[in-house]
Amino acid sequence: MKAIHTNEAPAAIGPYSQGIIVNNMFYSSGQIPLTPAGVLVTGDIEAQTHQVFANLKAVLAEAGASLETVVKTTVFIKDMNDFARLNDVYAEYFGEHKPARSCVEVARLPKDVLVEIEVIALVK
């Protein structure tokens, strides 16, 4: 196993890694809308989702993977009423690539954010 760390995404705020590579698979920790400096992106679901994807792209790159090699995502959303708007932003990042996905509404996320996303990806 190899732990992944990049300064291009927010540091882990607990006893965990930004992600782990096992064999040729990368497993990310959930990314929330914090900037790499640790500043919380406030605003609507779209703004927060864009920051989450910036973070995901950074940890994927550090692992030798990319959005194009993602095989599975898990999306945690605070309010399912935001699902369509989140989906519009999500589609911007994946385009024609359609990884498997789960999406669940949760009662509360760290720092009371609106969205958290984790990925599993093939390492190139």
C-alpha positions as CSV (number, residue, x, y, z in Angstrom):
1,M,0.0,0.0,0.0
2,K,1.1,3.5,-0.8
3,A,-0.4,6.6,0.9
4,I,-1.0,9.6,-1.4
5,H,-0.4,13.2,-0.4
6,T,-0.5,16.4,-2.5
7,N,-0.4,20.0,-1.5
8,E,-2.7,20.7,-4.4
9,A,-5.7,19.4,-2.3
10,P,-6.6,20.0,1.3
11,A,-4.7,18.1,3.9
12,A,-6.5,15.3,5.7
13,I,-8.3,16.8,8.8
14,G,-8.1,13.6,10.8
15,P,-6.2,10.3,11.1
16,Y,-6.4,9.3,7.4
17,S,-4.7,9.8,4.0
18,Q,-5.9,11.7,1.0
19,G,-5.9,8.3,-0.7
20,I,-4.3,4.9,-0.9
21,I,-2.9,3.0,-3.8
22,V,-3.2,-0.8,-3.6
23,N,-1.8,-2.7,-6.6
24,N,-3.1,-0.7,-9.5
25,M,-6.1,0.8,-7.8
26,F,-6.5,4.2,-6.1
27,Y,-9.0,4.7,-3.3
28,S,-9.6,8.3,-2.4
29,S,-10.8,9.6,0.9
30,G,-13.9,11.7,0.6
31,Q,-13.2,15.2,-0.7
32,I,-15.2,18.2,0.6
33,P,-15.2,21.8,-0.7
34,L,-12.0,23.0,1.1
35,T,-9.3,24.7,-0.9
36,P,-5.8,23.4,-0.7
37,A,-5.2,26.1,1.9
38,G,-8.0,24.7,4.0
39,V,-10.5,27.5,3.3
40,L,-14.1,26.3,3.1
41,V,-15.9,27.2,-0.2
42,T,-19.3,28.4,0.8
43,G,-22.1,29.0,-1.6
44,D,-24.4,26.8,-3.5
45,I,-24.1,23.1,-4.5
46,E,-22.5,24.0,-7.8
47,A,-19.7,26.1,-6.3
48,Q,-19.0,23.4,-3.7
49,T,-19.1,20.6,-6.3
50,H,-16.6,22.4,-8.5
51,Q,-14.1,22.6,-5.6
52,V,-14.6,19.0,-4.7
53,F,-13.7,18.0,-8.3
54,A,-10.6,20.3,-8.2
55,N,-9.5,18.3,-5.1
56,L,-10.3,15.0,-6.7
57,K,-8.3,15.9,-9.8
58,A,-5.4,16.8,-7.6
59,V,-5.3,13.6,-5.6
60,L,-5.9,11.5,-8.7
61,A,-3.0,13.2,-10.5
62,E,-0.7,12.5,-7.6
63,A,-1.7,8.9,-7.7
64,G,-1.0,8.6,-11.4
65,A,-4.7,8.4,-12.2
66,S,-7.3,10.8,-13.6
67,L,-11.1,11.3,-13.9
68,E,-10.9,9.2,-17.1
69,T,-9.7,6.2,-15.1
70,V,-12.3,6.5,-12.3
71,V,-14.3,3.2,-12.1
72,K,-16.6,4.1,-9.1
73,T,-17.7,7.2,-7.3
74,T,-19.7,7.6,-4.1
75,V,-21.5,10.9,-3.7
76,F,-22.8,12.1,-0.3
77,I,-25.2,15.0,-0.6
78,K,-26.9,16.9,2.2
79,D,-30.1,17.6,0.4
80,M,-31.5,15.4,-2.4
81,N,-33.3,18.4,-3.7
82,D,-29.9,19.5,-5.0
83,F,-29.4,16.3,-7.0
84,A,-30.2,17.7,-10.4
85,R,-27.9,20.7,-10.0
86,L,-25.1,18.5,-8.6
87,N,-25.6,16.1,-11.5
88,D,-25.1,19.0,-14.0
89,V,-21.7,19.8,-12.5
90,Y,-20.8,16.1,-12.2
91,A,-21.5,15.6,-15.9
92,E,-19.1,18.5,-16.8
93,Y,-16.2,16.6,-15.3
94,F,-17.0,13.1,-16.6
95,G,-18.4,13.8,-20.0
96,E,-18.9,10.6,-22.0
97,H,-17.0,8.6,-19.3
98,K,-19.7,7.1,-17.0
99,P,-18.2,5.4,-13.9
100,A,-20.4,3.4,-11.6
101,R,-21.9,5.6,-8.9
102,S,-23.8,5.6,-5.7
103,C,-25.4,8.8,-4.3
104,V,-26.9,9.0,-0.9
105,E,-28.5,11.8,1.1
106,V,-26.9,12.2,4.5
107,A,-28.0,14.0,7.6
108,R,-24.7,15.9,8.1
109,L,-21.2,16.2,6.5
110,P,-18.0,17.5,7.9
111,K,-18.0,21.3,8.3
112,D,-21.7,21.2,7.3
113,V,-20.8,21.2,3.6
114,L,-23.4,20.3,1.0
115,V,-21.4,17.5,-0.8
116,E,-18.6,15.0,-0.4
117,I,-17.3,12.7,-3.1
118,E,-14.9,9.8,-3.0
119,V,-13.6,7.8,-6.0
120,I,-11.9,4.5,-6.9
121,A,-9.7,4.7,-10.0
122,L,-7.3,2.6,-12.0
123,V,-3.7,3.8,-11.8
124,K,-2.1,4.2,-15.2
